[in-house]
Amino acid sequence: MASATTALLYCSLLGLGLLAANDAVPYLLLAMAAHLTTVVIVYPWYRLVVFRARGRSWLAGYLRFYAVGLGFLATSLAGLPVLVELFGLPVMAAQALLLAVSPAVSYAIHRAWTFRENTNARPR
């Protein structure tokens, strides 16, 4: 649910950017801006609500969270031009196709790596 909401937020920001820019800004730049904004907005929610992470610093957790996000951003930056320029899909339709599997994959990676329990920590 959290990853699907994140994808929805990202698509909303991208869609608003596309409407506001009216082709004056390249869609890949708008995708990067929407991605950065989304990550900044949702990280506290993932940390505090979704995974209830404790212990590690916020900055270290954010860097791990963003590293995972960079993989999805790279997928968008590589896939969007193929789907838009070569196959003629609208940007939002192409992005929706690229995001189709991201919620499940994102949750699994965040659970296993980004917010995993620190097994080396001593109990207090």
Backbone as CSV, one residue per row, in Angstrom:
resi,resn,N_x,N_y,N_z,CA_x,CA_y,CA_z,C_x,C_y,C_z
1,MET,0.813,-1.189,0.000,0.000,0.000,0.000,0.867,1.269,0.000
2,ALA,1.917,1.265,0.818,2.792,2.437,0.897,3.488,2.698,-0.433
3,SER,3.987,1.646,-1.050,4.683,1.816,-2.328,3.730,2.259,-3.431
4,ALA,2.520,1.753,-3.408,1.531,2.173,-4.406,1.182,3.647,-4.210
5,THR,1.072,4.081,-2.963,0.798,5.490,-2.677,1.972,6.357,-3.120
6,THR,3.177,5.867,-2.915,4.367,6.585,-3.360,4.371,6.730,-4.874
7,ALA,4.049,5.658,-5.568,3.984,5.703,-7.039,2.911,6.690,-7.495
8,LEU,1.789,6.722,-6.796,0.715,7.656,-7.131,1.165,9.106,-6.912
9,LEU,1.857,9.362,-5.808,2.376,10.701,-5.548,3.357,11.108,-6.640
10,TYR,4.271,10.210,-6.971,5.254,10.494,-8.030,4.549,10.809,-9.352
11,CYS,3.593,9.991,-9.740,2.874,10.217,-11.001,2.099,11.534,-10.964
12,SER,1.537,11.857,-9.815,0.818,13.130,-9.683,1.768,14.311,-9.868
13,LEU,2.928,14.238,-9.217,3.904,15.317,-9.359,4.414,15.424,-10.797
14,LEU,4.678,14.282,-11.414,5.134,14.281,-12.799,4.047,14.857,-13.716
15,GLY,2.814,14.435,-13.522,1.717,14.933,-14.330,1.522,16.436,-14.174
16,LEU,1.601,16.924,-12.946,1.490,18.367,-12.720,2.640,19.116,-13.382
17,GLY,3.832,18.537,-13.298,4.991,19.155,-13.943,4.829,19.212,-15.450
18,LEU,4.335,18.143,-16.021,4.117,18.116,-17.475,3.080,19.155,-17.896
19,LEU,2.016,19.269,-17.108,0.983,20.261,-17.428,1.521,21.681,-17.284
20,ALA,2.232,21.929,-16.205,2.749,23.282,-15.952,3.824,23.674,-16.958
21,ALA,4.683,22.729,-17.328,5.797,23.029,-18.227,5.336,23.174,-19.676
22,ASN,4.260,22.479,-20.033,3.717,22.567,-21.388,4.813,22.420,-22.455
23,ASP,5.609,21.377,-22.332,6.687,21.039,-23.264,7.880,22.003,-23.233
24,ALA,7.917,22.927,-22.281,9.043,23.855,-22.178,10.221,23.231,-21.432
25,VAL,9.960,22.164,-20.686,10.994,21.467,-19.909,10.989,20.009,-20.355
26,PRO,12.150,19.425,-20.599,12.198,18.018,-21.013,11.559,17.086,-19.972
27,TYR,10.799,16.116,-20.454,10.097,15.211,-19.543,11.044,14.428,-18.642
28,LEU,12.268,14.155,-19.091,13.209,13.437,-18.228,13.645,14.302,-17.058
29,LEU,13.786,15.583,-17.258,14.113,16.501,-16.168,12.946,16.584,-15.188
30,LEU,11.745,16.599,-15.701,10.564,16.605,-14.838,10.457,15.298,-14.047
31,ALA,10.799,14.184,-14.670,10.793,12.899,-13.961,11.801,12.913,-12.816
32,MET,12.969,13.487,-13.052,13.986,13.573,-11.995,13.498,14.466,-10.850
33,ALA,12.892,15.599,-11.172,12.385,16.509,-10.141,11.252,15.861,-9.345
34,ALA,10.354,15.169,-10.017,9.251,14.488,-9.336,9.793,13.385,-8.429
35,HIS,10.814,12.695,-8.887,11.412,11.630,-8.093,12.046,12.192,-6.818
36,LEU,12.864,13.215,-6.950,13.524,13.809,-5.786,12.492,14.327,-4.790
37,THR,11.480,15.006,-5.274,10.439,15.542,-4.397,9.702,14.417,-3.683
38,THR,9.373,13.373,-4.400,8.663,12.239,-3.807,9.487,11.591,-2.707
39,VAL,10.759,11.363,-2.955,11.611,10.707,-1.957,11.699,11.547,-0.683
40,VAL,11.844,12.847,-0.835,11.927,13.727,0.332,10.619,13.702,1.133
41,ILE,9.501,13.666,0.437,8.200,13.667,1.114,7.923,12.343,1.822
42,VAL,8.193,11.212,1.175,7.743,9.928,1.732,8.718,9.267,2.693
43,TYR,9.981,9.674,2.710,10.935,8.994,3.603,10.488,9.000,5.065
44,PRO,10.082,10.136,5.635,9.664,10.084,7.045,8.500,9.127,7.292
45,TRP,7.580,9.073,6.343,6.442,8.176,6.477,6.897,6.714,6.476
46,TYR,7.782,6.356,5.557,8.308,4.987,5.517,9.042,4.661,6.818
47,ARG,9.861,5.581,7.263,10.681,5.336,8.458,9.830,5.200,9.717
48,LEU,8.880,6.106,9.906,8.118,6.148,11.146,6.882,5.260,11.156
49,VAL,6.202,5.156,10.031,4.915,4.465,9.989,5.006,3.080,9.354
50,VAL,5.580,3.008,8.172,5.558,1.740,7.430,6.489,0.708,8.072
51,PHE,7.738,1.107,8.325,8.714,0.141,8.843,9.053,0.341,10.313
52,ARG,8.610,1.444,10.908,8.865,1.747,12.322,10.329,1.527,12.691
53,ALA,11.189,2.107,11.872,12.636,1.936,12.048,13.113,2.677,13.284
54,ARG,14.051,2.061,13.964,14.669,2.652,15.137,16.166,2.453,15.043
55,GLY,16.881,3.288,15.751,18.319,3.055,15.868,19.171,3.851,14.913
56,ARG,19.204,3.470,13.669,20.087,4.136,12.699,19.732,5.612,12.582
57,SER,20.715,6.364,12.175,20.471,7.793,11.986,19.512,8.019,10.818
58,TRP,18.826,9.151,10.878,17.912,9.507,9.803,18.660,9.692,8.499
59,LEU,19.830,10.299,8.567,20.594,10.555,7.351,21.048,9.250,6.702
60,ALA,21.573,8.326,7.509,22.005,7.034,6.959,20.816,6.293,6.343
61,GLY,19.681,6.325,7.020,18.484,5.681,6.492,18.006,6.338,5.209
62,TYR,18.059,7.664,5.180,17.646,8.383,3.972,18.549,8.034,2.800
63,LEU,19.849,7.954,3.050,20.784,7.625,1.970,20.516,6.229,1.421
64,ARG,20.196,5.283,2.283,19.846,3.941,1.816,18.531,3.975,1.020
65,PHE,17.567,4.711,1.554,16.270,4.850,0.904,16.446,5.466,-0.481
66,TYR,17.268,6.508,-0.557,17.482,7.181,-1.835,18.256,6.284,-2.804
67,ALA,19.174,5.482,-2.288,19.915,4.558,-3.159,18.949,3.590,-3.853
68,VAL,17.971,3.109,-3.123,16.964,2.228,-3.725,16.172,3.011,-4.770
69,GLY,15.794,4.227,-4.413,15.050,5.069,-5.342,15.812,5.364,-6.618
70,LEU,17.137,5.481,-6.516,17.941,5.736,-7.709,17.822,4.612,-8.732
71,GLY,17.662,3.394,-8.252,17.448,2.274,-9.175,16.171,2.438,-9.969
72,PHE,15.113,2.883,-9.289,13.846,3.107,-9.979,13.932,4.326,-10.885
73,LEU,14.658,5.350,-10.454,14.848,6.524,-11.307,15.617,6.138,-12.568
74,ALA,16.652,5.323,-12.412,17.420,4.878,-13.575,16.540,4.100,-14.551
75,THR,15.649,3.278,-14.012,14.715,2.536,-14.863,13.830,3.500,-15.653
76,SER,13.353,4.539,-14.985,12.521,5.532,-15.677,13.314,6.295,-16.726
77,LEU,14.517,6.723,-16.358,15.309,7.519,-17.292,15.751,6.714,-18.510
78,ALA,15.916,5.416,-18.344,16.276,4.565,-19.475,15.039,4.127,-20.269
79,GLY,13.965,3.821,-19.549,12.779,3.283,-20.212,11.872,4.313,-20.849
80,LEU,11.774,5.489,-20.242,10.880,6.499,-20.799,11.216,6.867,-22.243
81,PRO,12.472,7.182,-22.556,12.757,7.518,-23.953,12.431,6.393,-24.934
82,VAL,12.648,5.167,-24.506,12.336,4.034,-25.389,10.834,3.985,-25.658
83,LEU,10.049,4.062,-24.588,8.596,3.957,-24.745,7.982,5.192,-25.399
84,VAL,8.546,6.363,-25.099,7.981,7.609,-25.637,8.465,7.871,-27.062
85,GLU,9.770,7.835,-27.251,10.337,8.206,-28.554,10.212,7.087,-29.592
86,LEU,10.476,5.861,-29.179,10.443,4.753,-30.142,9.051,4.174,-30.359
87,PHE,8.271,4.080,-29.267,6.958,3.453,-29.388,5.809,4.454,-29.407
88,GLY,6.115,5.731,-29.205,5.103,6.773,-29.317,4.085,6.851,-28.199
89,LEU,4.389,6.245,-27.055,3.446,6.335,-25.938,3.501,7.718,-25.308
90,PRO,2.392,8.186,-24.755,2.433,9.415,-23.963,3.310,9.192,-22.721
91,VAL,3.911,10.258,-22.223,4.841,10.142,-21.092,4.181,9.472,-19.893
92,MET,2.988,9.878,-19.538,2.335,9.309,-18.354,2.000,7.831,-18.541
93,ALA,1.595,7.434,-19.725,1.318,6.015,-19.980,2.609,5.208,-19.900
94,ALA,3.674,5.741,-20.456,4.968,5.059,-20.404,5.435,4.923,-18.963
95,GLN,5.282,5.988,-18.179,5.704,5.936,-16.788,4.866,4.934,-16.007
96,ALA,3.577,4.885,-16.282,2.707,3.914,-15.607,3.154,2.483,-15.894
97,LEU,3.531,2.205,-17.129,4.038,0.868,-17.458,5.320,0.556,-16.686
98,LEU,6.210,1.534,-16.601,7.471,1.321,-15.895,7.262,1.156,-14.394
99,LEU,6.223,1.758,-13.857,5.951,1.675,-12.419,5.107,0.463,-12.029
100,ALA,4.659,-0.293,-12.982,3.726,-1.387,-12.702,4.228,-2.366,-11.645
101,VAL,5.489,-2.694,-11.655,6.002,-3.660,-10.674,6.755,-2.998,-9.529
102,SER,6.929,-1.703,-9.585,7.761,-1.059,-8.566,7.225,-1.148,-7.141
103,PRO,5.903,-1.073,-6.886,5.485,-1.157,-5.483,5.927,-2.433,-4.771
104,ALA,5.738,-3.572,-5.386,6.124,-4.826,-4.738,7.637,-4.948,-4.594
105,VAL,8.356,-4.587,-5.630,9.823,-4.673,-5.593,10.380,-3.677,-4.577
106,SER,9.859,-2.474,-4.567,10.314,-1.445,-3.649,10.116,-1.872,-2.201
107,TYR,8.952,-2.369,-1.881,8.675,-2.806,-0.509,9.632,-3.909,-0.084
108,ALA,9.844,-4.872,-0.944,10.738,-5.986,-0.607,12.168,-5.508,-0.366
109,ILE,12.654,-4.620,-1.196,14.024,-4.104,-1.023,14.127,-3.274,0.248
110,HIS,13.155,-2.423,0.493,13.198,-1.602,1.703,13.123,-2.463,2.959
111,ARG,12.298,-3.491,2.935,12.182,-4.368,4.098,13.476,-5.150,4.336
112,ALA,14.085,-5.630,3.262,15.282,-6.469,3.388,16.560,-5.670,3.596
113,TRP,16.628,-4.423,3.103,17.893,-3.698,3.174,17.779,-2.329,3.834
114,THR,16.925,-1.477,3.329,16.865,-0.101,3.813,16.502,-0.032,5.290
115,PHE,15.467,-0.751,5.693,14.967,-0.667,7.065,15.117,-1.980,7.829
116,ARG,16.070,-2.789,7.425,16.239,-4.075,8.118,16.658,-3.822,9.570
117,GLU,16.348,-4.779,10.386,16.750,-4.701,11.790,18.259,-4.808,11.880
118,ASN,18.851,-4.033,12.727,20.295,-4.075,12.934,20.612,-5.258,13.841
119,THR,21.090,-6.355,13.248,21.337,-7.581,14.019,22.611,-7.489,14.851
120,ASN,23.464,-6.503,14.592,24.697,-6.352,15.371,24.523,-5.484,16.610
121,ALA,23.367,-4.880,16.755,23.145,-4.004,17.897,22.896,-4.820,19.151
122,ARG,23.469,-4.356,20.254,23.243,-5.022,21.528,21.953,-4.494,22.154
123,PRO,21.159,-5.368,22.774,19.937,-4.888,23.425,20.303,-4.005,24.616
124,ARG,19.460,-3.041,24.890,19.707,-2.144,26.039,18.895,-2.562,27.217
